[in-house]
């Protein structure tokens, strides 16, 4: 092996290493797409809960946040039950 490896040989080795790493990381029966989809779904939920519902004012809610309206509604329910 005194000569440099050719590009196709290097690519084959790289693909084999990547496949081995992928098989070690990914659980059996789980596709890469489903993991990416789950990660995207969690990011969207985090955005909605952390920014959209907590900080963004909504015109339809009289310029209050959805969290404020929800808290006010919960308080009205508890006071109505007493």
HUFENLIN-V652284 format. One line per field, one symbol per residue. ss: DSSP state (2 for helix, 1 for strand, 0 for the rest). psi: psi as a letter, one per 20 degrees, with the letter a starting at -180 (. if undefined). Layout:
ss->???
psi->???
//
This chain:
ss->0000002222222222222222222000000222222222222222222222000001222001022222222222222220
psi->lirqqrghgghggghggggggghhgpqpjpqhghggghggghgggggghhgghhhpqpgikllrqhhgggggghhhghhhi.
//
